[in-house]
Amino acid sequence: MSVGRQLHLAVSLDGFGAHPAAWRRTARTPESAFGSAALHLDAVRRAEEGLLDFVTLDDSRPIHAHRDGRALGRLEAAQVLAVAAAATSRIGLVPTGLTGRLPGEVADRIATLDHLSAGRAGWRPRVDVTPEQLKLALEPEGGPLFVELFDEAEEFTRAVLGYWDSWAPGALLGDLAGGRFVDQALIRPADLEGVHVRASGSAGVPRPPQGRPVTAILGHATIPYRLVARHAEVGFVTPADTAGLVEIREEVEGLRKEAGRAETPFRLFADLNVVLAGSEAAAQERLADLDALDGEPFTSDAAVFAGTPAGLADRLEEWFRDGGADGFRLRPAQLAEDLDALVDGLVPELRRRGLFRTAYTATTLRGHLGLPEAGHGDGHGNGGR
């Protein structure tokens, strides 16, 4: 039987889970989870067992963390995923790169992860804001601040990409007989003199195995969609329903055309929070229990699905076939419990429908996503691995 177009699948590893009260229903103590990173390492291994394309790990401030009773604090994402690289062999690893940091440091950190994982790294540039700044930016009079934040993010992203491009293919020689470690003529400065961001010199880490690690960006509205259109190879969006997803896809594709990237490979992922159980009633009960612990209903930038793995498969299939999504980034409400349900329930159901892979056929993140290896300075290139 011929295999038709299949969807891509990723999972967000957000602390103990996407729900703010998830930490109160976990089997692990905060000390054991944070001290050993076992919570995330187990999750990455489970995601690889399910043959998922990649995991994402955030290390920015949790927007909800300012209220008593909610989890606070994160491990540094790229370091955790570097450890996970040694414990896995195929799954993609996508940490956050915060705009408040130096672009050269972020470029070297993500390039190192790409080397350690043999080409499985991506990154998600994210505006680094406090809850107070975000609240101000989203108010009607906060429009200029919102624009400025994403102008800075655009410059920051260009700077990081420039550092990766500073080492051309073949710059690392390792010529034992001739005594030449690098070809200096193939290393150029990543110069950027922006309004918000400055970059100079070359990357401290040689060219990543993928040329560039995969750039993934989350967008909720036109201004961040422009950043997606200009630089993302994977765009995360947060639709409420199929019609909304269609509208988002059309807007993003229009902005990509304006940016001159209509023909470059791109994958649109819809984000969805998930609470799963053997019946819809049981899933709703789980969600109600978490809400009661937190003291208010769970709300998020992304929609919340509470139901069975088969019901979730119905939603994903509809958004894939009718909404224009290429894939999905699922956010488990409780990390361990809902990730198990995704791997053991959702993935087999998607395979039964012919919508998901039965084995990895590539070794790099670009290979999983069907993206070409990035050429020097152009963001796409001449073929993947």
Sequence and secondary structure as in RCSB ss.txt:
>XXXX:A:sequence
MSVGRQLHLAVSLDGFGAHPAAWRRTARTPESAFGSAALHLDAVRRAEEGLLDFVTLDDSRPIHAHRDGRALGRL
EAAQVLAVAAAATSRIGLVPTGLTGRLPGEVADRIATLDHLSAGRAGWRPRVDVTPEQLKLALEPEGGPLFVELF
DEAEEFTRAVLGYWDSWAPGALLGDLAGGRFVDQALIRPADLEGVHVRASGSAGVPRPPQGRPVTAILGHATIPY
RLVARHAEVGFVTPADTAGLVEIREEVEGLRKEAGRAETPFRLFADLNVVLAGSEAAAQERLADLDALDGEPFTS
DAAVFAGTPAGLADRLEEWFRDGGADGFRLRPAQLAEDLDALVDGLVPELRRRGLFRTAYTATTLRGHLGLPEAG
HGDGHGNGGR
>XXXX:A:secstr
       EEEEEE TT SSTTGGGG SS HHHHHHH HHHHHHHHHHHHTT SEEEE  S  TTTTSTTS     
 HHHHHHHHHHH SSSEEEEEEETTS HHHHHHHHHHHHHHTTS BEEEEE    HHHHHHHHSGGGHHHHHHHH
HHHHHHHHHHHHHHHTB TT EEEETTTTEEE GGGB    EE SS EE S  SS   TTSS EEEEE SSHHHH
HHHHHH SEEEE  SSHHHHHHHHHHHHHHHHHTT TTS  EEEEEEEEEE SSHHHHHHHHHHHHHHHTS    
SSEEEEE HHHHHHHHHHHHHTS  SEEEEEESSHHHHHHHIIIIIHHHHHHTT S SS   SSHHHHHT  B  
TTTSS SB  
